Amino acid sequence: QVQFEESGGGLVQPGGSLRLSCAASGSIFSISAMGWYRQAPGKQRELVATVTSGGSTNYANPLKGRFTISKDNSKNTVYLQMNSLKPEDTAVYYCHADLNRNGRNYRYWGQGTQVTVSS
């Protein structure tokens, strides 16, 4: 029902920056929130940041200050600006969109984009 176009990942040196983007398309009627999770090798998927349709943001505490989430409602797109990247930021970053229909919540996931921070 929902498709994602994720881009912006890649290889970057420690201290560098990347900007991820995720554009949602398909049967989108009412997106309540979009955001990012990440999963490092051998680790569980963890929250990075989310932003609601009203503009409220939520960040994982260790990432607050280095990462910034933003959105463009007209394009159903969410962005993640990542600065001062560290090797421990290496992970697959997954975009998601939350939809509310008839009182039920649905979460859709993108395919993920690899971020590698290494010298």
ChimeraX attribute file (.defattr): number of C-alpha atoms within 10 A of each C-alpha:
attribute: neighborCount
match mode: 1-to-1
recipient: residues
	/A:1	7
	/A:2	15
	/A:3	18
	/A:4	22
	/A:5	15
	/A:6	21
	/A:7	15
	/A:8	16
	/A:9	18
	/A:10	14
	/A:11	16
	/A:12	18
	/A:13	14
	/A:14	17
	/A:15	13
	/A:16	14
	/A:17	17
	/A:18	19
	/A:19	16
	/A:20	20
	/A:21	22
	/A:22	28
	/A:23	21
	/A:24	23
	/A:25	14
	/A:26	9
	/A:27	9
	/A:28	15
	/A:29	9
	/A:30	12
	/A:31	19
	/A:32	17
	/A:33	21
	/A:34	29
	/A:35	27
	/A:36	26
	/A:37	19
	/A:38	22
	/A:39	19
	/A:40	17
	/A:41	9
	/A:42	6
	/A:43	9
	/A:44	9
	/A:45	15
	/A:46	14
	/A:47	18
	/A:48	24
	/A:49	23
	/A:50	25
	/A:51	21
	/A:52	17
	/A:53	15
	/A:54	9
	/A:55	12
	/A:56	10
	/A:57	16
	/A:58	16
	/A:59	18
	/A:60	13
	/A:61	10
	/A:62	9
	/A:63	16
	/A:64	13
	/A:65	11
	/A:66	12
	/A:67	20
	/A:68	19
	/A:69	23
	/A:70	20
	/A:71	22
	/A:72	11
	/A:73	12
	/A:74	6
	/A:75	11
	/A:76	16
	/A:77	21
	/A:78	25
	/A:79	23
	/A:80	23
	/A:81	15
	/A:82	20
	/A:83	17
	/A:84	14
	/A:85	22
	/A:86	17
	/A:87	15
	/A:88	11
	/A:89	19
	/A:90	20
	/A:91	21
	/A:92	19
	/A:93	26
	/A:94	23
	/A:95	31
	/A:96	25
	/A:97	29
	/A:98	19
	/A:99	19
	/A:100	15
	/A:101	12
	/A:102	5
	/A:103	7
	/A:104	7
	/A:105	11
	/A:106	12
	/A:107	14
	/A:108	15
	/A:109	18
	/A:110	19
	/A:111	14
	/A:112	22
	/A:113	21
	/A:114	19
	/A:115	22
	/A:116	21
	/A:117	21
	/A:118	16
	/A:119	8
